[in-house]
Every structure is written in C-alpha cells, then in structure tokens.
C-alpha cells in the first residue's frame, strides 16, 4: 500500500518482534471473544453481541498484520480497520479470493444482496453497528417480548454475521 494510505489510515509496519506478538495476541483474542459470545449468549445477550463484534474486529486486525504486515495505531481504530479491510480486498488477488470464499459461504450470508468483495468490510461495519447499539444504548423495557426479540437478534448476529465473517477471514489468513 502506498504512502498516501499510510498517512490517511495512520498505520505502521510491524517489526519482526511486534508481528510475532501481534499475531499471537489477535489469534487468541478473536477465538476467546467468539467462545465467550457463545458461552454467555443466553444469560448476557448484550455482552454476547459485544464479544462477537470484538472477535470480528480482532480477526480483521490479525489479517491486516499477518498478511499485510500493518498495524493501525491511534484513534478511530475500528473505523480505520473497516476502511483498510475494504481497501485491501479491492486488490485483485485478495478480491478474487474473497469472492470465491463468499460463494462457498453463500448460505450463511442470507442478508446480503450482492456477494462481492465489498461484502466483507460491510459485515465488519454491520458488526460494529450492532456492538455500538448493544454497548451504548440502554434498554429500559424489561418485557419478555423485548427479551425474546433481543435474544433472536443476538443469536442471528452471532450465527449469520459474526461466525461466517470469521470463517472467511480465517481462510484469508
């Protein structure tokens, strides 16, 4: 990626030592977060959505570090991770790989209208939006209908957005 992107996205190349630690940390983090999201799903719906999103975010950062040797530093890491993922999957080699993987996972992506390289960063963006809703908005309604709907939404998010995204990112690695 050229110097323009380095400045726009405030990213840095990983040193050899950093890369080793970066990979170890993000490999463990995304797996831990996804396991946590599933384990607490029925008891802590809100936190399960938050953990599932962080699994998506961490596997994206793992991909950027392991494959492209970059780390994102400073503020707005989440937004810049989405944008960098979008830029990298535009590259012809990565684009072709993403399209093939999306084709194989088509059944898991019922909500997407078009399956192309743009789908991957859109899923991460959607994950971020769901995490924000779960993390920052208070839910004052405590009716069983509300709990059932939120439970369905959290389950859907993990099963149909977070897990398929992570499966594809794992194959990108």
TAQUIHU-V364711 format. One record per helix or strand of 3 or more residues. SS is the DSSP state (helix for helix, strand for strand). FROM is the first residue (numbers start at 0). TO is the last residue. Records with the same first field share a line. If there is no record, write none. Layout:
SS: FROM-TO, FROM-TO
//
This chain:
helix: 2-8, 15-38, 44-67, 76-89, 91-103, 105-107, 117-135, 143-171
strand: 10-12, 69-71
//
